[in-house]
Amino acid sequence: MFDLTHLGHAGWMVQDRNFKAIFDPWLSPKGTFFNSWHQFPDNSHMISDTLFKNLDFIYISHAHKDHYDPWTLPLVDKTTPILIPEFKDKTLRQNLQKLGFTKIEELLEEETFAIKGVKAQVIIEEGFNEGDSAIILCNESNKI
């Protein structure tokens, strides 16, 4: 069974037996979009020595800084796999590379990424102004 922990805004931690992943972590106490957006309530207290340890991956849905947070992501080990949608625009991938991440997996909609009994598949939307995405996770008995 999946254990879900809300990290604020679009951020989640999902765990299942020996599996752990984080999605769209935005934990910056400094806000984003020229300091005009802030988490409410503030969630920076959720940062701990264990939050980003032993991650199987981090999923970033799109390049907006309330999903791709350049303040939070440097707290993560740069060898942690990062899953992103395979957008035509490569801004998100390039930004992650600039932060030093070395294992960036771009997924197409028809692809499945599997690790430790959990399968992940993305849904990509590029028809509007900028790309966005969602992710579906499933194990032997649950789907989220």
C-alpha positions as CSV (number, residue, x, y, z in Angstrom):
1,M,0.0,0.0,0.0
2,F,1.2,3.5,-0.8
3,D,1.9,5.9,2.0
4,L,1.4,9.5,1.0
5,T,2.8,12.6,2.7
6,H,1.7,16.0,1.5
7,L,4.7,18.4,1.3
8,G,2.6,21.5,0.4
9,H,1.4,22.9,-2.9
10,A,1.9,20.1,-5.5
11,G,4.6,18.4,-3.5
12,W,4.2,14.8,-2.3
13,M,6.3,12.0,-0.8
14,V,5.2,8.5,-1.8
15,Q,6.5,5.4,0.0
16,D,5.8,1.7,-0.4
17,R,7.8,-0.9,1.5
18,N,11.3,-0.3,0.2
19,F,10.3,2.5,-2.3
20,K,10.5,6.2,-1.8
21,A,9.9,9.1,-4.2
22,I,9.2,12.8,-4.0
23,F,7.2,14.8,-6.4
24,D,7.4,18.6,-7.2
25,P,9.2,19.6,-3.9
26,W,8.9,23.3,-3.3
27,L,10.1,23.9,0.3
28,S,11.8,27.3,-0.1
29,P,11.1,29.8,2.6
30,K,12.1,32.5,0.1
31,G,9.1,32.1,-2.2
32,T,9.3,32.2,-6.0
33,F,8.2,34.3,-8.9
34,F,10.2,37.3,-7.8
35,N,9.2,36.6,-4.1
36,S,5.5,37.1,-5.0
37,W,4.4,33.5,-4.3
38,H,4.9,31.8,-0.9
39,Q,3.8,28.5,0.6
40,F,0.8,29.0,2.9
41,P,1.2,27.7,5.4
42,D,5.0,27.8,5.3
43,N,6.4,24.2,4.8
44,S,10.1,24.8,5.1
45,H,10.0,23.1,8.5
46,M,9.5,19.8,6.6
47,I,13.2,19.8,5.4
48,S,15.0,17.2,7.5
49,D,18.1,15.1,7.3
50,T,16.0,12.2,6.1
51,L,13.6,13.8,3.7
52,F,15.8,13.5,0.6
53,K,17.7,10.3,1.7
54,N,17.3,7.0,0.0
55,L,15.1,8.3,-2.8
56,D,14.4,6.1,-5.8
57,F,13.6,9.2,-7.8
58,I,12.2,12.7,-7.8
59,Y,9.5,13.6,-10.3
60,I,9.3,17.2,-11.6
61,S,6.1,17.9,-13.6
62,H,7.2,21.1,-15.3
63,A,9.6,24.0,-15.2
64,H,7.7,26.5,-13.1
65,K,9.7,27.3,-10.0
66,D,6.8,26.2,-7.7
67,H,7.4,22.7,-9.1
68,Y,11.1,22.9,-10.1
69,D,12.5,24.7,-7.1
70,P,16.1,25.8,-7.5
71,W,16.3,26.5,-3.8
72,T,15.1,23.0,-2.7
73,L,16.7,20.8,-5.3
74,P,20.3,21.6,-4.3
75,L,19.5,19.8,-1.0
76,V,19.2,16.6,-3.0
77,D,22.1,14.2,-3.8
78,K,23.0,14.9,-7.5
79,T,23.0,11.2,-8.3
80,T,19.4,10.8,-7.4
81,P,17.4,9.9,-10.5
82,I,15.1,12.7,-11.7
83,L,12.1,11.8,-13.8
84,I,10.7,14.4,-16.1
85,P,8.3,14.4,-19.1
86,E,10.0,14.5,-22.5
87,F,8.9,18.0,-23.5
88,K,9.8,19.5,-26.8
89,D,11.2,22.4,-24.9
90,K,14.3,21.2,-23.0
91,T,14.4,24.1,-20.5
92,L,13.5,21.8,-17.5
93,R,16.2,19.3,-18.4
94,Q,18.8,22.0,-19.0
95,N,18.0,23.6,-15.6
96,L,18.4,20.3,-13.8
97,Q,21.7,19.7,-15.5
98,K,22.9,23.2,-14.4
99,L,22.1,22.2,-10.9
100,G,24.4,19.2,-11.3
101,F,21.9,16.3,-11.6
102,T,23.5,13.4,-13.6
103,K,20.6,10.9,-13.9
104,I,17.8,12.7,-15.7
105,E,15.2,10.4,-17.3
106,E,12.9,11.9,-19.8
107,L,9.7,9.9,-20.2
108,L,7.3,9.7,-23.1
109,E,3.6,9.1,-22.4
110,E,3.8,5.5,-23.7
111,E,6.8,4.6,-21.6
112,T,6.7,3.0,-18.2
113,F,9.5,3.5,-15.7
114,A,9.6,0.6,-13.2
115,I,11.6,0.4,-9.9
116,K,11.1,-1.8,-6.9
117,G,7.7,-3.1,-7.9
118,V,6.3,0.4,-8.7
119,K,5.5,1.5,-12.2
120,A,5.4,5.1,-13.2
121,Q,3.8,6.6,-16.4
122,V,3.5,10.3,-17.3
123,I,0.7,12.2,-19.0
124,I,2.1,15.2,-21.0
125,E,0.2,18.3,-22.0
126,E,2.0,20.7,-24.4
127,G,-0.9,22.2,-26.2
128,F,-1.2,25.4,-24.2
129,N,1.5,28.0,-23.5
130,E,4.0,25.8,-21.7
131,G,4.3,22.1,-21.0
132,D,2.8,20.4,-18.0
133,S,2.4,16.9,-16.9
134,A,1.0,14.4,-14.3
135,I,2.3,11.0,-13.2
136,I,0.5,7.8,-12.4
137,L,2.1,5.3,-10.1
138,C,0.9,1.7,-9.6
139,N,2.1,-1.3,-7.6
140,E,0.5,-4.8,-7.4
141,S,-2.6,-3.4,-5.6
142,N,-2.8,0.4,-5.8
143,K,-2.8,3.2,-8.3
144,I,-2.4,6.9,-7.7
